[in-house]
Amino acid sequence: MPYYRLYFLDRRGRFGRVEGFAAQDDAIAIRQAEGHGETVKELWCGGRRVKQWSGGEKAA
């Protein structure tokens, strides 16, 4: 099962807190990440950025 990292960015665009979790696929990982609020964040799987949220937006 793939391992994902969810990075939370501060107001200057620097990485702050990070949370790691396993998910079956990107779609499930994105849904999990969306549960962490409407903040600026990036979801990564290995060296691949899966999704970026600019804050206040809902993923499609």
Biopython code that builds the backbone (N, CA, C, O; Angstrom):
import numpy as np
from Bio.PDB.StructureBuilder import StructureBuilder

atoms = [
    (1, "MET", "N", (0.849, -1.172, 0.000)),
    (1, "MET", "CA", (0.000, 0.000, 0.000)),
    (1, "MET", "C", (0.899, 1.241, 0.000)),
    (1, "MET", "O", (1.835, 1.329, 0.795)),
    (2, "PRO", "N", (0.621, 2.188, -0.880)),
    (2, "PRO", "CA", (1.459, 3.389, -0.977)),
    (2, "PRO", "C", (1.412, 4.225, 0.301)),
    (2, "PRO", "O", (0.406, 4.258, 1.010)),
    (3, "TYR", "N", (2.520, 4.894, 0.569)),
    (3, "TYR", "CA", (2.640, 5.774, 1.732)),
    (3, "TYR", "C", (2.626, 7.217, 1.246)),
    (3, "TYR", "O", (3.355, 7.571, 0.319)),
    (4, "TYR", "N", (1.801, 8.043, 1.866)),
    (4, "TYR", "CA", (1.635, 9.443, 1.482)),
    (4, "TYR", "C", (2.093, 10.348, 2.614)),
    (4, "TYR", "O", (2.051, 9.976, 3.787)),
    (5, "ARG", "N", (2.536, 11.560, 2.235)),
    (5, "ARG", "CA", (2.892, 12.580, 3.208)),
    (5, "ARG", "C", (2.089, 13.838, 2.883)),
    (5, "ARG", "O", (2.052, 14.297, 1.741)),
    (6, "LEU", "N", (1.462, 14.368, 3.898)),
    (6, "LEU", "CA", (0.681, 15.596, 3.756)),
    (6, "LEU", "C", (1.449, 16.710, 4.455)),
    (6, "LEU", "O", (1.621, 16.695, 5.674)),
    (7, "TYR", "N", (1.908, 17.678, 3.665)),
    (7, "TYR", "CA", (2.680, 18.801, 4.190)),
    (7, "TYR", "C", (1.777, 20.016, 4.307)),
    (7, "TYR", "O", (1.014, 20.330, 3.394)),
    (8, "PHE", "N", (1.874, 20.694, 5.440)),
    (8, "PHE", "CA", (1.133, 21.925, 5.672)),
    (8, "PHE", "C", (2.113, 23.080, 5.526)),
    (8, "PHE", "O", (3.192, 23.066, 6.118)),
    (9, "LEU", "N", (1.736, 24.074, 4.739)),
    (9, "LEU", "CA", (2.612, 25.207, 4.473)),
    (9, "LEU", "C", (2.203, 26.415, 5.300)),
    (9, "LEU", "O", (1.021, 26.626, 5.572)),
    (10, "ASP", "N", (3.204, 27.212, 5.701)),
    (10, "ASP", "CA", (2.915, 28.431, 6.454)),
    (10, "ASP", "C", (2.612, 29.572, 5.485)),
    (10, "ASP", "O", (2.561, 29.371, 4.271)),
    (11, "ARG", "N", (2.415, 30.749, 6.023)),
    (11, "ARG", "CA", (2.058, 31.914, 5.185)),
    (11, "ARG", "C", (3.145, 32.298, 4.197)),
    (11, "ARG", "O", (2.866, 32.955, 3.194)),
    (12, "ARG", "N", (4.375, 31.900, 4.467)),
    (12, "ARG", "CA", (5.485, 32.206, 3.558)),
    (12, "ARG", "C", (5.725, 31.097, 2.549)),
    (12, "ARG", "O", (6.654, 31.182, 1.746)),
    (13, "GLY", "N", (4.904, 30.063, 2.578)),
    (13, "GLY", "CA", (5.046, 28.966, 1.633)),
    (13, "GLY", "C", (6.064, 27.922, 2.030)),
    (13, "GLY", "O", (6.461, 27.091, 1.213)),
    (14, "ARG", "N", (6.495, 27.960, 3.297)),
    (14, "ARG", "CA", (7.461, 26.976, 3.778)),
    (14, "ARG", "C", (6.734, 25.832, 4.448)),
    (14, "ARG", "O", (5.685, 26.013, 5.067)),
    (15, "PHE", "N", (7.314, 24.645, 4.312)),
    (15, "PHE", "CA", (6.718, 23.478, 4.949)),
    (15, "PHE", "C", (6.798, 23.603, 6.459)),
    (15, "PHE", "O", (7.828, 23.984, 7.016)),
    (16, "GLY", "N", (5.698, 23.277, 7.105)),
    (16, "GLY", "CA", (5.649, 23.266, 8.563)),
    (16, "GLY", "C", (5.433, 21.829, 9.018)),
    (16, "GLY", "O", (6.331, 20.990, 8.936)),
    (17, "ARG", "N", (4.255, 21.572, 9.487)),
    (17, "ARG", "CA", (3.900, 20.248, 9.980)),
    (17, "ARG", "C", (3.740, 19.268, 8.822)),
    (17, "ARG", "O", (3.384, 19.655, 7.709)),
    (18, "VAL", "N", (4.010, 17.986, 9.104)),
    (18, "VAL", "CA", (3.827, 16.931, 8.111)),
    (18, "VAL", "C", (3.161, 15.737, 8.782)),
    (18, "VAL", "O", (3.469, 15.402, 9.926)),
    (19, "GLU", "N", (2.252, 15.105, 8.061)),
    (19, "GLU", "CA", (1.592, 13.891, 8.542)),
    (19, "GLU", "C", (1.736, 12.818, 7.474)),
    (19, "GLU", "O", (1.554, 13.089, 6.287)),
    (20, "GLY", "N", (2.055, 11.622, 7.887)),
    (20, "GLY", "CA", (2.188, 10.510, 6.961)),
    (20, "GLY", "C", (1.096, 9.488, 7.188)),
    (20, "GLY", "O", (0.643, 9.283, 8.314)),
    (21, "PHE", "N", (0.676, 8.847, 6.106)),
    (21, "PHE", "CA", (-0.347, 7.810, 6.202)),
    (21, "PHE", "C", (-0.309, 6.931, 4.958)),
    (21, "PHE", "O", (0.204, 7.330, 3.912)),
    (22, "ALA", "N", (-0.851, 5.749, 5.087)),
    (22, "ALA", "CA", (-0.955, 4.822, 3.952)),
    (22, "ALA", "C", (-2.370, 4.899, 3.394)),
    (22, "ALA", "O", (-3.330, 5.095, 4.139)),
    (23, "ALA", "N", (-2.490, 4.746, 2.096)),
    (23, "ALA", "CA", (-3.795, 4.725, 1.438)),
    (23, "ALA", "C", (-3.705, 3.812, 0.224)),
    (23, "ALA", "O", (-2.632, 3.619, -0.346)),
    (24, "GLN", "N", (-4.831, 3.260, -0.156)),
    (24, "GLN", "CA", (-4.870, 2.309, -1.264)),
    (24, "GLN", "C", (-4.504, 2.942, -2.603)),
    (24, "GLN", "O", (-3.855, 2.312, -3.437)),
    (25, "ASP", "N", (-4.928, 4.210, -2.807)),
    (25, "ASP", "CA", (-4.624, 4.891, -4.064)),
    (25, "ASP", "C", (-4.725, 6.404, -3.874)),
    (25, "ASP", "O", (-5.067, 6.875, -2.789)),
    (26, "ASP", "N", (-4.427, 7.163, -4.930)),
    (26, "ASP", "CA", (-4.433, 8.619, -4.853)),
    (26, "ASP", "C", (-5.795, 9.175, -4.459)),
    (26, "ASP", "O", (-5.873, 10.091, -3.641)),
    (27, "ALA", "N", (-6.856, 8.640, -5.024)),
    (27, "ALA", "CA", (-8.199, 9.161, -4.746)),
    (27, "ALA", "C", (-8.527, 9.054, -3.257)),
    (27, "ALA", "O", (-9.064, 9.994, -2.671)),
    (28, "ILE", "N", (-8.212, 7.934, -2.656)),
    (28, "ILE", "CA", (-8.474, 7.749, -1.230)),
    (28, "ILE", "C", (-7.578, 8.674, -0.409)),
    (28, "ILE", "O", (-8.027, 9.262, 0.575)),
    (29, "ALA", "N", (-6.333, 8.804, -0.802)),
    (29, "ALA", "CA", (-5.408, 9.686, -0.088)),
    (29, "ALA", "C", (-5.871, 11.141, -0.160)),
    (29, "ALA", "O", (-5.772, 11.869, 0.828)),
    (30, "ILE", "N", (-6.368, 11.565, -1.297)),
    (30, "ILE", "CA", (-6.877, 12.930, -1.452)),
    (30, "ILE", "C", (-8.062, 13.154, -0.523)),
    (30, "ILE", "O", (-8.145, 14.193, 0.133)),
    (31, "ARG", "N", (-8.975, 12.198, -0.459)),
    (31, "ARG", "CA", (-10.127, 12.332, 0.445)),
    (31, "ARG", "C", (-9.674, 12.435, 1.902)),
    (31, "ARG", "O", (-10.217, 13.228, 2.672)),
    (32, "GLN", "N", (-8.685, 11.636, 2.273)),
    (32, "GLN", "CA", (-8.150, 11.701, 3.633)),
    (32, "GLN", "C", (-7.531, 13.071, 3.898)),
    (32, "GLN", "O", (-7.744, 13.656, 4.960)),
    (33, "ALA", "N", (-6.778, 13.574, 2.948)),
    (33, "ALA", "CA", (-6.110, 14.870, 3.113)),
    (33, "ALA", "C", (-7.124, 16.001, 3.231)),
    (33, "ALA", "O", (-6.901, 16.953, 3.979)),
    (34, "GLU", "N", (-8.221, 15.910, 2.510)),
    (34, "GLU", "CA", (-9.241, 16.954, 2.567)),
    (34, "GLU", "C", (-9.880, 17.048, 3.939)),
    (34, "GLU", "O", (-10.429, 18.090, 4.298)),
    (35, "GLY", "N", (-9.816, 15.975, 4.709)),
    (35, "GLY", "CA", (-10.361, 15.983, 6.054)),
    (35, "GLY", "C", (-9.527, 16.786, 7.036)),
    (35, "GLY", "O", (-9.912, 16.925, 8.198)),
    (36, "HIS", "N", (-8.402, 17.314, 6.600)),
    (36, "HIS", "CA", (-7.507, 18.075, 7.474)),
    (36, "HIS", "C", (-7.737, 19.577, 7.368)),
    (36, "HIS", "O", (-6.858, 20.366, 7.714)),
    (37, "GLY", "N", (-8.883, 19.965, 6.904)),
    (37, "GLY", "CA", (-9.235, 21.382, 6.872)),
    (37, "GLY", "C", (-8.841, 22.074, 5.590)),
    (37, "GLY", "O", (-8.172, 21.515, 4.721)),
    (38, "GLU", "N", (-9.284, 23.313, 5.508)),
    (38, "GLU", "CA", (-9.049, 24.126, 4.315)),
    (38, "GLU", "C", (-7.823, 24.997, 4.541)),
    (38, "GLU", "O", (-7.931, 26.197, 4.793)),
    (39, "THR", "N", (-6.677, 24.383, 4.449)),
    (39, "THR", "CA", (-5.409, 25.082, 4.636)),
    (39, "THR", "C", (-4.551, 24.904, 3.398)),
    (39, "THR", "O", (-4.876, 24.117, 2.509)),
    (40, "VAL", "N", (-3.456, 25.640, 3.350)),
    (40, "VAL", "CA", (-2.491, 25.463, 2.270)),
    (40, "VAL", "C", (-1.709, 24.196, 2.591)),
    (40, "VAL", "O", (-1.070, 24.095, 3.638)),
    (41, "LYS", "N", (-1.768, 23.230, 1.677)),
    (41, "LYS", "CA", (-1.123, 21.935, 1.925)),
    (41, "LYS", "C", (-0.792, 21.265, 0.603)),
    (41, "LYS", "O", (-1.336, 21.609, -0.446)),
    (42, "GLU", "N", (0.119, 20.297, 0.682)),
    (42, "GLU", "CA", (0.497, 19.494, -0.477)),
    (42, "GLU", "C", (0.521, 18.030, -0.066)),
    (42, "GLU", "O", (0.968, 17.680, 1.027)),
    (43, "LEU", "N", (0.037, 17.192, -0.955)),
    (43, "LEU", "CA", (0.035, 15.746, -0.741)),
    (43, "LEU", "C", (1.070, 15.130, -1.667)),
    (43, "LEU", "O", (1.059, 15.363, -2.876)),
    (44, "TRP", "N", (1.973, 14.333, -1.080)),
    (44, "TRP", "CA", (3.052, 13.701, -1.829)),
    (44, "TRP", "C", (3.030, 12.197, -1.639)),
    (44, "TRP", "O", (2.643, 11.694, -0.584)),
    (45, "CYS", "N", (3.450, 11.486, -2.673)),
    (45, "CYS", "CA", (3.670, 10.037, -2.617)),
    (45, "CYS", "C", (5.059, 9.811, -3.199)),
    (45, "CYS", "O", (5.256, 9.914, -4.410)),
    (46, "GLY", "N", (6.020, 9.504, -2.334)),
    (46, "GLY", "CA", (7.405, 9.416, -2.792)),
    (46, "GLY", "C", (7.849, 10.779, -3.294)),
    (46, "GLY", "O", (7.675, 11.779, -2.597)),
    (47, "GLY", "N", (8.417, 10.837, -4.488)),
    (47, "GLY", "CA", (8.864, 12.091, -5.069)),
    (47, "GLY", "C", (7.834, 12.745, -5.965)),
    (47, "GLY", "O", (8.153, 13.681, -6.697)),
    (48, "ARG", "N", (6.609, 12.267, -5.916)),
    (48, "ARG", "CA", (5.546, 12.773, -6.805)),
    (48, "ARG", "C", (4.526, 13.583, -6.013)),
    (48, "ARG", "O", (3.946, 13.095, -5.043)),
    (49, "ARG", "N", (4.315, 14.835, -6.444)),
    (49, "ARG", "CA", (3.259, 15.634, -5.814)),
    (49, "ARG", "C", (1.926, 15.189, -6.399)),
    (49, "ARG", "O", (1.715, 15.244, -7.611)),
    (50, "VAL", "N", (1.043, 14.754, -5.533)),
    (50, "VAL", "CA", (-0.263, 14.245, -5.941)),
    (50, "VAL", "C", (-1.255, 15.385, -6.103)),
    (50, "VAL", "O", (-1.987, 15.435, -7.091)),
    (51, "LYS", "N", (-1.284, 16.299, -5.140)),
    (51, "LYS", "CA", (-2.247, 17.411, -5.184)),
    (51, "LYS", "C", (-1.741, 18.537, -4.309)),
    (51, "LYS", "O", (-1.033, 18.321, -3.325)),
    (52, "GLN", "N", (-2.128, 19.755, -4.695)),
    (52, "GLN", "CA", (-1.811, 20.943, -3.909)),
    (52, "GLN", "C", (-3.104, 21.708, -3.669)),
    (52, "GLN", "O", (-3.908, 21.876, -4.587)),
    (53, "TRP", "N", (-3.306, 22.167, -2.455)),
    (53, "TRP", "CA", (-4.445, 22.995, -2.098)),
    (53, "TRP", "C", (-3.926, 24.378, -1.743)),
    (53, "TRP", "O", (-2.934, 24.503, -1.025)),
    (54, "SER", "N", (-4.578, 25.407, -2.234)),
    (54, "SER", "CA", (-4.114, 26.761, -1.982)),
    (54, "SER", "C", (-4.763, 27.368, -0.740)),
    (54, "SER", "O", (-4.481, 28.514, -0.390)),
    (55, "GLY", "N", (-5.610, 26.622, -0.090)),
    (55, "GLY", "CA", (-6.276, 27.113, 1.121)),
    (55, "GLY", "C", (-7.643, 27.646, 0.782)),
    (55, "GLY", "O", (-7.792, 28.460, -0.130)),
    (56, "GLY", "N", (-8.643, 27.193, 1.510)),
    (56, "GLY", "CA", (-10.005, 27.651, 1.271)),
    (56, "GLY", "C", (-10.672, 27.040, 0.054)),
    (56, "GLY", "O", (-11.808, 27.393, -0.263)),
    (57, "GLU", "N", (-10.000, 26.136, -0.633)),
    (57, "GLU", "CA", (-10.605, 25.530, -1.822)),
    (57, "GLU", "C", (-10.980, 24.088, -1.535)),
    (57, "GLU", "O", (-10.360, 23.422, -0.706)),
    (58, "LYS", "N", (-11.971, 23.629, -2.210)),
    (58, "LYS", "CA", (-12.371, 22.236, -2.145)),
    (58, "LYS", "C", (-11.852, 21.541, -3.384)),
    (58, "LYS", "O", (-11.920, 22.092, -4.483)),
    (59, "ALA", "N", (-11.338, 20.348, -3.220)),
    (59, "ALA", "CA", (-10.831, 19.595, -4.368)),
    (59, "ALA", "C", (-11.988, 19.128, -5.227)),
    (59, "ALA", "O", (-13.073, 18.837, -4.722)),
    (60, "ALA", "N", (-11.757, 19.061, -6.500)),
    (60, "ALA", "CA", (-12.802, 18.606, -7.431)),
    (60, "ALA", "C", (-12.860, 17.097, -7.463)),
    (60, "ALA", "O", (-13.676, 16.526, -8.186)),
]
sb = StructureBuilder()
sb.init_structure("model")
sb.init_model(0)
sb.init_chain("A")
sb.init_seg("    ")
for serial, (resi, resn, name, xyz) in enumerate(atoms, 1):
    if name == "N":
        sb.init_residue(resn, " ", resi, " ")
    sb.init_atom(name, np.array(xyz, "f"), 0.0, 1.0, " ", f" {name:<3s}", serial, name[0])
structure = sb.get_structure()
